[in-house]
Amino acid sequence: MSRSAHPAGPRHADVMPEGHYTAPAADLNALDPRIWARTVTRNADGAAVVGGLDVRHLAEEFGTPAYILDEADFRARCRAWKEAFGTGADVFYAGKAFLSRAVVRWLQEEGMNLDVCSAGELAVALSGGMPADRIALHGNNKSTEEIERAVGEGVGRIVLDSFEEIVRVAHIARKLGRRQPVQIRVTVGVEAHTHEFIATAHEDQKFGLALSGGVAAEAVRRVLKLDSLELIGIHSHIGSQIFDTSGFEVAAHRVVDLLKEIRDEHGIELPEIDLGGGLGIAYTADDDPREPREIAKSLREIVSRECAAARLTEPRLSVEPGRAIVGPTAFTLYEAGTIKRLDGLRTYVSVDGGMSDNIRTALYDAEYSVALVSRTSDAEPMLARVVGKHCESGDIVVKDAFLPADLAPGDLLAVPATGAYCRSMASNYNHALRPPVVAVRDGEAKVIVRRETEDDLLRLDVG
């Protein structure tokens, strides 16, 4: 798979066309370090170990399904992104990928900034101790209450997404006696090589103000006329799960053209440019994501070149790595239940979770890997589909995988690279209880988001 390809392959029928899947790995017991969290290994018993802890013991103590998050890996990835871009840039963690108060504390300690897009995410950020001036508020339809909270708390920037929002934020800032720093989100007409539903910079979508037709330029004029708003930069985001930086080059060129237009018309040079993020991670062995230092070098060179050509002072750069930080640091731990072999087709392996804890396969046709982690096996590989326990034929966790033919009920399976979006998008479909998030580090495990209980479900049902 090239860097331009998204892990969501073409949709296919229930019966997979011959040759659609790749051959099984040479060693089904191997745990590819490109896919798994950095501390994941196997011990002498053949069980997977993460953060020094045997997954069998984690399953016994915390139950399954459970999201197991490698804290040391999470922190290391924060540092890698910070160091790659250096002091002349800001790195914003995308709260939508996964957010909890423990994560906020880790981000704050590692010097990261935080991007939120709802009142709930803002509340968690503030409750977790993130300084307000290191928070950015996104969203295409921010409510008055959300804006009032953000302005009142002193968030470092609000990313404006519409003409209505310009007026709304300006009015609230004036009422609160604040001058609110803002950026304008523009759509640059670049469609990232990604799934249609997560490519966000082409013009036929809900985000941002188009560069074409002078829409973004008009937004700039309106913001500059309002004393309660301080325009600090332009924001662009071209999609998610991107492996190829060529789209950023086109986006940067068009954003810098707008900066030049602003300078020529208004006599000011804006101090910041945010190129968004959405950098990809490895969900399968075919994915080939780039390292932070490589991405940073490429993006800096792109911005420097474009600004030099436009004779602009190079602005401060902001990036939003998104899933690239938390995605690889966690896996979902399941217990196998029903195992149904269909002659000539595949084996259906049902686990005790499903689309309620990972909707991405059903929603995006996303591809994942899976491994037997409670033991090793020398059995022949069998073509399998890992499915959940929900009343949906589309309740698929891993569409096509090879697992040992001696797989049995009670075995533990793990799906790696589920740190991003899986818990954030989890649901109570069929009144399933959302799994806990368990952080592991240096031989210790702690619940940072507890498992839901039946009491939690019934508490909201007023009868």
C-alpha positions as CSV (number, residue, x, y, z in Angstrom):
1,M,0.0,0.0,0.0
2,S,1.4,3.4,-0.9
3,R,1.6,6.3,1.4
4,S,-1.2,8.0,-0.6
5,A,-3.6,5.2,0.1
6,H,-6.0,5.0,3.0
7,P,-6.3,1.8,5.0
8,A,-10.0,1.8,4.2
9,G,-10.0,-0.3,1.0
10,P,-12.8,-0.7,-1.5
11,R,-16.0,-2.1,0.0
12,H,-16.6,-5.7,-0.8
13,A,-19.4,-8.2,-0.6
14,D,-19.7,-10.6,2.3
15,V,-17.9,-13.2,0.3
16,M,-14.4,-11.9,-0.4
17,P,-13.2,-12.0,-4.0
18,E,-10.4,-14.5,-4.6
19,G,-7.0,-12.8,-4.1
20,H,-8.4,-9.8,-2.3
21,Y,-6.5,-10.6,0.9
22,T,-2.8,-10.9,1.3
23,A,-1.0,-14.1,2.3
24,P,-0.7,-14.9,6.0
25,A,2.4,-13.5,7.8
26,A,5.3,-15.9,8.0
27,D,5.0,-15.9,11.8
28,L,1.5,-15.4,13.3
29,N,3.0,-15.1,16.7
30,A,5.1,-12.0,15.7
31,L,4.0,-8.6,17.0
32,D,5.0,-6.1,14.3
33,P,6.5,-3.1,16.2
34,R,5.2,-0.7,13.5
35,I,1.6,-1.5,14.6
36,W,1.9,-2.2,18.3
37,A,2.6,0.1,21.2
38,R,6.3,0.3,21.8
39,T,6.5,-1.7,25.0
40,V,4.5,-4.7,23.7
41,T,6.5,-8.0,23.6
42,R,5.8,-11.6,24.4
43,N,7.0,-13.3,27.5
44,A,8.4,-16.8,28.1
45,D,4.9,-18.2,28.2
46,G,4.0,-16.7,24.8
47,A,1.6,-14.1,26.3
48,A,1.8,-10.5,25.2
49,V,3.2,-8.1,27.7
50,V,2.7,-4.3,27.7
51,G,4.3,-1.9,30.1
52,G,5.7,-4.9,31.9
53,L,2.3,-6.5,32.5
54,D,0.9,-9.8,31.1
55,V,-2.3,-9.3,29.2
56,R,-3.8,-12.3,30.9
57,H,-3.4,-10.6,34.2
58,L,-4.9,-7.4,32.8
59,A,-7.9,-9.3,31.5
60,E,-8.4,-11.0,34.8
61,E,-8.2,-7.7,36.8
62,F,-10.0,-5.4,34.5
63,G,-12.2,-7.6,32.3
64,T,-12.7,-7.6,28.6
65,P,-13.2,-5.8,26.3
66,A,-10.8,-3.1,27.5
67,Y,-8.6,-0.5,25.9
68,I,-5.0,-0.9,27.1
69,L,-3.0,2.3,26.7
70,D,0.8,2.4,26.9
71,E,1.5,5.6,28.8
72,A,5.3,5.5,28.2
73,D,4.6,5.3,24.4
74,F,2.1,8.1,24.5
75,R,4.5,10.4,26.3
76,A,7.4,9.4,24.0
77,R,5.3,10.3,20.9
78,C,4.4,13.7,22.4
79,R,8.1,14.4,22.9
80,A,9.0,13.2,19.4
81,W,6.5,15.6,17.8
82,K,7.6,18.5,20.1
83,E,11.3,17.9,19.4
84,A,10.7,17.4,15.6
85,F,9.2,20.9,15.2
86,G,11.3,22.6,17.8
87,T,10.6,25.9,19.7
88,G,9.4,27.8,16.6
89,A,6.2,25.8,16.3
90,D,3.2,24.7,18.3
91,V,2.0,21.1,18.4
92,F,-1.7,20.6,19.2
93,Y,-3.0,17.3,20.4
94,A,-6.5,16.5,18.9
95,G,-8.8,15.9,21.8
96,K,-11.3,14.2,19.6
97,A,-9.0,11.3,19.1
98,F,-9.2,10.4,22.8
99,L,-9.4,12.6,25.8
100,S,-9.5,12.1,29.5
101,R,-8.2,14.0,32.5
102,A,-5.2,11.8,32.8
103,V,-4.3,12.4,29.1
104,V,-4.7,16.1,29.7
105,R,-2.3,15.9,32.6
106,W,0.2,14.0,30.4
107,L,-0.1,16.6,27.6
108,Q,0.4,19.4,30.0
109,E,3.5,17.8,31.5
110,E,4.9,17.1,28.0
111,G,4.5,20.7,26.9
112,M,1.8,20.0,24.3
113,N,-1.1,22.2,23.3
114,L,-4.7,20.9,23.0
115,D,-7.3,21.2,20.3
116,V,-11.0,20.8,21.5
117,C,-14.2,21.0,19.5
118,S,-17.0,20.8,22.0
119,A,-18.1,22.0,25.5
120,G,-17.5,18.6,26.8
121,E,-13.9,18.4,25.5
122,L,-13.2,21.9,26.8
123,A,-14.6,20.9,30.3
124,V,-12.3,17.9,30.4
125,A,-9.3,20.0,29.2
126,L,-9.8,22.6,31.9
127,S,-10.7,20.0,34.6
128,G,-7.4,18.1,33.7
129,G,-5.4,21.2,34.3
130,M,-4.5,22.4,30.8
131,P,-3.8,26.1,30.8
132,A,-6.5,27.9,28.8
133,D,-4.0,29.8,26.7
134,R,-2.8,26.5,25.3
135,I,-6.2,25.4,24.2
136,A,-7.8,25.9,20.7
137,L,-11.5,25.7,20.1
138,H,-12.6,24.2,16.8
139,G,-16.0,23.3,15.4
140,N,-18.3,24.2,12.5
141,N,-21.3,25.1,14.7
142,K,-20.1,26.4,18.1
143,S,-23.0,27.2,20.4
144,T,-23.2,30.5,22.2
145,E,-22.6,28.7,25.5
146,E,-19.5,27.0,24.1
147,I,-18.1,30.3,22.9
148,E,-18.9,32.1,26.1
149,R,-17.1,29.4,28.1
150,A,-14.1,29.5,25.8
151,V,-13.8,33.3,25.8
152,G,-14.4,33.6,29.5
153,E,-11.7,31.0,30.3
154,G,-9.3,32.8,28.0
155,V,-8.6,30.1,25.4
156,G,-5.6,30.8,23.3
157,R,-7.5,30.7,20.0
158,I,-10.9,30.2,18.5
159,V,-10.9,28.9,14.9
160,L,-13.7,30.7,13.1
161,D,-15.6,28.6,10.6
162,S,-18.4,30.8,9.2
163,F,-19.5,34.4,8.8
164,E,-22.1,33.9,11.5
165,E,-19.5,32.8,13.9
166,I,-17.4,35.9,13.3
167,V,-20.3,38.0,14.5
168,R,-21.1,35.6,17.4
169,V,-17.6,35.4,18.8
170,A,-17.0,39.2,18.4
171,H,-20.3,40.0,20.2
172,I,-19.5,37.6,23.1
173,A,-15.9,38.8,23.4
174,R,-17.1,42.5,23.5
175,K,-19.7,41.6,26.1
176,L,-17.1,39.9,28.3
177,G,-14.6,42.7,27.8
178,R,-12.1,40.5,26.0
179,R,-10.1,40.7,22.8
180,Q,-10.2,37.2,21.6
181,P,-7.4,35.7,19.4
182,V,-8.9,33.9,16.4
183,Q,-7.8,32.1,13.3
184,I,-9.9,31.7,10.1
185,R,-10.4,28.2,8.8
186,V,-10.1,28.1,5.1
187,T,-10.9,25.3,2.6
188,V,-8.1,25.2,0.1
189,G,-9.6,22.9,-2.5
190,V,-7.2,20.1,-1.8
191,E,-8.7,16.6,-1.4
192,A,-6.4,14.4,0.6
193,H,-5.9,10.9,-0.6
194,T,-8.2,9.5,2.1
195,H,-11.7,8.2,2.7
196,E,-14.4,10.5,1.3
197,F,-15.9,11.2,4.8
198,I,-12.7,12.3,6.4
199,A,-11.2,14.4,3.5
200,T,-12.1,17.9,4.7
201,A,-10.5,20.5,2.4
202,H,-12.4,20.1,-0.8
203,E,-15.2,22.7,-1.1
204,D,-18.3,20.5,-1.0
205,Q,-18.3,19.9,2.8
206,K,-19.3,21.6,6.0
207,F,-16.0,23.0,7.3
208,G,-14.3,26.3,6.7
209,L,-14.5,29.3,4.3
210,A,-13.5,28.7,0.7
211,L,-10.5,30.5,-0.8
212,S,-12.3,30.4,-4.2
213,G,-14.7,33.3,-4.9
214,G,-13.0,35.5,-2.4
215,V,-15.0,34.0,0.5
216,A,-12.0,33.6,2.9
217,A,-10.7,37.1,1.9
218,E,-14.1,38.6,2.8
219,A,-14.0,36.8,6.2
220,V,-10.6,38.4,6.8
221,R,-12.0,41.9,6.1
222,R,-14.9,41.4,8.5
223,V,-12.6,40.1,11.3
224,L,-10.2,43.0,10.9
225,K,-13.0,45.5,11.4
226,L,-13.9,44.1,14.8
227,D,-12.0,45.4,17.8
228,S,-13.0,42.5,20.0
229,L,-11.2,40.0,17.7
230,E,-7.5,39.6,17.1
231,L,-6.7,37.8,13.9
232,I,-3.6,35.8,14.6
233,G,-3.5,33.5,11.6
234,I,-5.0,31.2,9.0
235,H,-6.0,27.6,9.6
236,S,-6.2,24.8,7.0
237,H,-6.9,21.1,7.4
238,I,-6.9,18.8,4.4
239,G,-8.0,15.5,5.9
240,S,-7.1,12.5,8.1
241,Q,-4.9,9.4,7.9
242,I,-2.6,11.0,5.4
243,F,0.7,9.4,4.4
244,D,1.8,11.8,1.6
245,T,2.8,15.4,2.3
246,S,2.2,16.5,-1.2
247,G,-1.3,17.7,-0.3
248,F,0.2,20.0,2.3
249,E,2.4,21.6,-0.3
250,V,-0.5,22.6,-2.4
251,A,-2.4,23.8,0.7
252,A,0.5,25.8,2.0
253,H,0.9,27.5,-1.4
254,R,-2.7,28.6,-1.4
255,V,-2.7,29.7,2.2
256,V,0.5,31.7,1.7
257,D,-1.2,33.3,-1.4
258,L,-4.0,34.5,1.0
259,L,-1.4,35.8,3.5
260,K,0.2,37.8,0.6
261,E,-3.2,39.1,-0.4
262,I,-3.9,40.2,3.2
263,R,-0.5,42.0,3.4
264,D,-1.1,43.8,0.1
265,E,-4.7,44.8,0.9
266,H,-4.5,45.5,4.7
267,G,-0.8,46.2,5.2
268,I,-0.3,43.4,7.9
269,E,1.5,40.1,8.0
270,L,-0.3,37.5,10.1
271,P,2.0,35.8,12.6
272,E,0.7,32.2,12.4
273,I,-0.3,29.5,10.0
274,D,-1.8,26.2,11.0
275,L,-1.6,23.4,8.4
276,G,-3.8,21.1,10.5
277,G,-2.6,17.5,10.6
278,G,-4.3,14.2,10.1
279,L,-1.0,12.3,9.7
280,G,-1.5,8.6,9.2
281,I,-0.5,5.7,11.4
282,A,0.0,2.0,10.7
283,Y,-3.1,-0.2,11.2
284,T,-1.6,-3.0,9.1
285,A,1.8,-4.1,8.0
286,D,1.1,-2.6,4.6
287,D,0.9,1.0,6.0
288,D,4.0,3.1,5.9
289,P,3.7,6.3,8.0
290,R,6.5,8.8,8.2
291,E,8.4,9.7,11.3
292,P,7.7,13.0,13.0
293,R,11.2,14.5,12.2
294,E,10.6,13.6,8.5
295,I,7.2,15.3,8.5
296,A,8.5,18.3,10.3
297,K,11.3,18.8,7.9
298,S,9.0,18.5,4.9
299,L,6.4,20.9,6.3
300,R,9.0,23.5,7.4
301,E,10.6,23.4,4.0
302,I,7.3,23.8,2.2
303,V,6.3,26.8,4.3
304,S,9.8,28.4,4.0
305,R,9.8,28.0,0.3
306,E,6.3,29.4,-0.2
307,C,6.9,32.4,2.1
308,A,10.2,33.2,0.4
309,A,8.6,33.1,-3.0
310,A,5.9,35.5,-1.7
311,R,8.4,37.7,0.1
312,L,6.6,37.2,3.4
313,T,8.1,36.8,6.9
314,E,7.8,33.2,7.7
315,P,4.9,32.8,10.2
316,R,4.9,30.6,13.3
317,L,3.8,27.1,12.3
318,S,1.1,25.1,14.1
319,V,0.4,21.4,13.5
320,E,-2.2,18.9,14.7
321,P,-0.8,15.3,14.6
322,G,-4.1,13.9,15.7
323,R,-4.2,10.1,15.8
324,A,-0.5,10.0,15.2
325,I,0.1,10.4,18.9
326,V,-2.5,8.3,20.6
327,G,-3.5,5.9,17.9
328,P,-0.5,3.5,18.0
329,T,-0.3,3.6,21.8
330,A,-3.3,1.4,22.6
331,F,-4.9,-1.9,21.7
332,T,-8.3,-3.4,22.5
333,L,-8.2,-6.6,24.4
334,Y,-11.0,-9.1,23.7
335,E,-12.0,-12.6,24.7
336,A,-13.0,-15.0,21.9
337,G,-16.4,-16.6,22.2
338,T,-18.2,-18.3,19.4
339,I,-16.0,-19.7,16.6
340,K,-17.9,-20.5,13.4
341,R,-16.1,-22.2,10.5
342,L,-17.7,-21.8,7.1
343,D,-16.3,-24.3,4.7
344,G,-14.6,-22.8,1.6
345,L,-15.0,-19.3,3.0
346,R,-13.6,-18.2,6.3
347,T,-14.0,-18.6,10.1
348,Y,-16.1,-16.1,12.0
349,V,-14.5,-15.4,15.4
350,S,-16.9,-13.6,17.7
351,V,-15.5,-11.5,20.5
352,D,-17.1,-9.9,23.5
353,G,-17.1,-6.4,22.1
354,G,-17.7,-5.1,18.6
355,M,-19.0,-2.0,16.8
356,S,-19.9,-0.4,20.1
357,D,-16.2,-0.1,21.0
358,N,-14.8,0.2,17.4
359,I,-17.2,1.7,14.9
360,R,-14.5,2.6,12.4
361,T,-14.6,-0.6,10.4
362,A,-18.3,-0.2,9.8
363,L,-18.2,3.5,9.3
364,Y,-15.1,3.9,7.2
365,D,-14.4,0.4,6.0
366,A,-11.2,0.8,8.0
367,E,-8.7,-2.1,8.2
368,Y,-7.1,-3.4,11.4
369,S,-4.8,-6.2,12.4
370,V,-5.4,-8.8,15.2
371,A,-3.3,-11.3,17.1
372,L,-3.8,-14.1,19.6
373,V,-2.1,-12.7,22.7
374,S,-2.8,-15.1,25.6
375,R,-0.5,-17.7,24.1
376,T,1.5,-18.6,21.0
377,S,0.5,-21.3,18.5
378,D,2.2,-23.4,15.9
379,A,-1.1,-24.2,14.2
380,E,-1.8,-23.5,10.5
381,P,-3.2,-20.1,9.7
382,M,-6.9,-19.8,9.0
383,L,-8.6,-17.0,7.2
384,A,-10.8,-15.3,9.8
385,R,-13.2,-12.4,10.2
386,V,-13.3,-11.0,13.8
387,V,-16.9,-9.9,14.6
388,G,-18.7,-8.5,17.5
389,K,-21.7,-9.6,19.5
390,H,-24.2,-6.9,18.3
391,C,-27.3,-7.6,16.2
392,E,-25.9,-6.2,13.0
393,S,-24.3,-8.1,10.1
394,G,-22.0,-5.1,9.7
395,D,-20.7,-5.6,13.2
396,I,-17.1,-6.3,12.1
397,V,-14.0,-5.5,14.0
398,V,-11.4,-6.9,11.6
399,K,-12.6,-7.9,8.1
400,D,-9.8,-10.1,6.9
401,A,-7.2,-11.7,9.1
402,F,-5.2,-14.9,9.6
403,L,-5.3,-16.4,13.0
404,P,-4.1,-19.8,14.2
405,A,-6.5,-22.7,13.3
406,D,-6.5,-23.9,16.9
407,L,-8.1,-20.7,18.2
408,A,-10.6,-21.6,20.9
409,P,-13.2,-19.9,23.1
410,G,-11.6,-18.1,26.0
411,D,-8.4,-17.2,24.1
412,L,-7.5,-13.5,24.3
413,L,-7.3,-11.5,21.1
414,A,-5.9,-8.0,20.7
415,V,-6.5,-5.4,18.0
416,P,-3.7,-2.8,17.9
417,A,-3.8,0.9,16.9
418,T,-7.1,1.5,18.6
419,G,-6.0,4.5,20.7
420,A,-7.6,7.0,18.4
421,Y,-11.3,7.5,18.0
422,C,-12.4,4.0,19.3
423,R,-13.3,5.1,22.8
424,S,-14.3,8.6,21.6
425,M,-16.8,7.1,19.2
426,A,-17.9,4.2,21.4
427,S,-21.6,3.7,21.9
428,N,-24.2,1.9,24.0
429,Y,-25.7,0.1,21.1
430,N,-27.7,-2.9,22.3
431,H,-27.1,-1.3,25.7
432,A,-23.5,-2.5,25.7
433,L,-21.4,-1.1,28.5
434,R,-18.5,1.0,27.2
435,P,-15.1,-0.6,28.1
436,P,-12.6,1.0,30.4
437,V,-9.3,2.6,29.4
438,V,-6.4,1.1,31.4
439,A,-3.1,3.0,31.3
440,V,0.0,0.8,31.9
441,R,3.5,1.9,32.7
442,D,6.6,0.4,34.3
443,G,4.7,-2.6,35.7
444,E,1.7,-0.7,37.0
445,A,-1.8,-0.4,35.7
446,K,-4.4,2.1,36.5
447,V,-7.9,2.8,35.2
448,I,-8.1,6.3,33.7
449,V,-11.7,5.8,32.4
450,R,-13.7,3.2,34.2
451,R,-16.0,0.6,32.7
452,E,-19.6,1.6,32.5
453,T,-22.0,-0.3,34.7
454,E,-25.7,-1.1,34.4
455,D,-26.3,1.5,37.1
456,D,-24.8,4.1,34.7
457,L,-27.3,3.1,32.0
458,L,-30.3,3.1,34.3
459,R,-29.3,6.4,35.9
460,L,-30.0,8.2,32.6
461,D,-33.3,6.4,32.0
462,V,-35.8,8.4,34.0
463,G,-38.6,5.9,33.5
